[in-house]
Amino acid sequence: MQIEMKGIEKSFGTNKVLRGVDFDVHSGEVHALMGENGAGKSTLMNILTGLLKKDAGTIKVDNHDTTYASALDAEHHGISFIHQEMNNFAEMSVVDNMFLNKEIKTKLGLVDQKKMRKEARQYLVNLGSDIDVDSKMGDLTVGQQQMVEIAKSLMINAKIIIMDEPTAALTENETAILFKTIRELRSNSVGFIYISHRMEELWQICDRVTVMRDGLSVNTYQTKDVAENQIVHDMVGRDIGDYYPGRHPHLGEVALKAEHLSGKKFHDISFEVHEGEILGFSGLMGAGRTETMRALFGIDKLSSGKIYVAGKETKLTSPSVSIKKGIGFLTEDRKNEGLITEQSLEDNIALPSIDTFRKHGIIDKKAEDKFADMLIKRLTVKANNAQVTAGSLSGGNQQKVVLAKWVGSGSKILILDEPTRGVDVGAKKEIYELMNQLTDRHVAIIMISSDLPEVLSMSDRIEVLYEGKQMGVINAQGATQEQVMKLATGGK
Amino acid sequence: MDKAKTTKKKFDFTKYMALVALIILVIIITVLNPQFIAPNNLLNLLRQASVNALIAFGMTFVILTSGIDLSVGSILAFTGAISASLILGGTPAWLAALIGLAIGALLGALNGVFITWGKVTPFIATLATMTIWRGATYVFTGGNPITGGKMNTSFFFQFVGQGYLFGIPFPVIITLIAFIICYVLLHKTAFGRKTFALGGNEKAAFVAGVKTKKLLIIIYTISGLFAALAGFILTSRLGSAQPDAGMSYEMDAIASTVIGGASLMGGKGRMAGTLVGALLIASLSNGMNLLGINSFYQQIVKGVVILIAVMIDSQTQKNRE
């Protein structure tokens, strides 16, 4: 199967999101689609799979002009789209998920569980997976759920599978298994369109790469012939030089000290962070970094341990207490815990500080407007005004809004959990610069990050956790990825 | 995609949908029977609207948090009965009223405790307390109305439900004051902001320092308090506490809130909308009575109006997106 898209254009209202995109893919290759958020990748894929109609351009499938009427139509013709947020039903079994809308029926018109189970198992076994088809979808790991999605694609005989950031939530192990599966399917002449933000994956799994920027396809390369710098250059339209602005810390007093913190998934964690310092927390998924910080901030319960803020022992029993003590927490899960997506930027930004705008019990709206506008400007949030909904912004700008909340509430200690996840290259750099500005003003930052280059470049010291235990602290200056990884995987 | 939606400050028609519907309704009824807009009838209509409006004000806070309070009708009956029996027993009417309000607030707080600490969903928690307090009312009254005695002679008691101030029924004045307080509370204070935040995203509100459990308990307390206030007014207006008073009043309150543009998913709603919703429901009943429409048919019409109002609202929501 060969798909050739030429000159694809698409507008939403007056906003032209695709301005003549060329893209092609054929069976037996993995073709990466790279580009910042908003470059038009998803729109292009939605047009290919019939979710959206194109305004102009041609799509040729095996040299015939083709337009799919719907996602279902595209599926019938062998094109399957595995979305980043997998549309599965957590409370239903794996087999019921796989056969949803394609149930096999007995002569009586009842669902033939036995046959479905057998077939489902076969598809999964073919992928080298031993997932129990009777287990609830919600009980599977993200990696296993992805396997089920791929099995579903194979059930419909997909010739081309589109994957949108498949590894975003996978552990390294799961990623390795996914790549192995992709390679095997590729040799069985399945083609992949692979959307990712992870640069290194281009050379691990992809044959070709097309870079998109601002609704245009900039270039297509064989991955073996192209260097990372070139891709980054194409993505942002300029040389961004080093991603990382570098660190020049001036340490002050100890801002926060934790002694022997223990809780559900972490044991005996002690550390301190100074004013003006970025303390990195590295480790694999499930190492207990997020859990430690959630308990410290008062979201979850701490079973034992002491916390000192500015030298004084403090009980941080709930987020509201922590905020009063000058702590802010940018959570890992931006959509569910960081933002109220349907409310305005102003409402979001002012929320942790809302009590300070009271004047005889009434909110001083003018002061609040000013406050929000000032923070939006200071954190370079790209938005028309403070009244647009938070959900309408791109990932990077949403993250800046969350930061604005905590900067605005006057945090002296900021906990940042995966601050650049789902954020495109340009905005990443801006967030790093903001972090530097904050530490220049004596804010202490604790940064949890699974991105090794990020941890190494943006921390002053790095605490490494492994299975809920503290493995050691490394001075970031001159440290190597191997050093951190060794500790993070339990080595000494 | 990436770009923020431009929201121009133009006249937002959807915000006034309920008001437009109310005006149209008033015109239609007036054309069919001009008596409708006679000052006496309008004052009567407002008095009829006040009990439901008061409950609906409390309900608006609850619904904004994506909760629901089904127990308001039972709290109304229970506190009304207690106040009435206290008055019969010689307690000064103002004190009996205060005790009724306090119990209403307490029962509301209890709902909040079941919902937050007990982790029972609002629908189930208040369904249970609705049954409990209705049962308690029957037990307390023995199934008979409480009436007569000092209830007939207490000026305060009589005045609250039946009196006039500057020619305006006193319940209407109470409702107006309650509206202003609720409006300011919801739209102008930190408390209101936190309510919206909690309804928009409870987890994010908690992380941002909102004491979500405490806030929810306060909100259900407000709902209970307003149910009790409505209860005292109703008891006074009827001159007796009926054991089955306030039956299915929760439905009218929810309907008023929803007609006023609130979303049961939480995070969206306006106090003024709720007031208009309550007026619309009262106008429907009053108007159909004037037109001599059988009360059985009235229910059907009311149901249809609720459906249409919400459908128009969700359609315009969709179009805007």
Interface residues (C-beta under 8 A of the other chain):
Chain A: F12 N15 V17 N37 G38 G40 S42 T43 F297 I299 S318 P319 S320 S322 I323 K324 F329 T331 N336 E337 G338 L339 I340 T341 E342 Q343 D347 A350 L351 P352 I354 D355 F357 R358 G361 I362 I363 K382 A383 N384 N385 Q387 V388 T389 S392 L393 S394 N397 K405 S409
Chain B: M1 D2 K3 A4 K5 T6 T7 V184 K188 T189 A190 R193 K194 F196 A197 G200 N201 K203 A204 A205 F206 V207 A208 G209 V210 K211 G267 K268
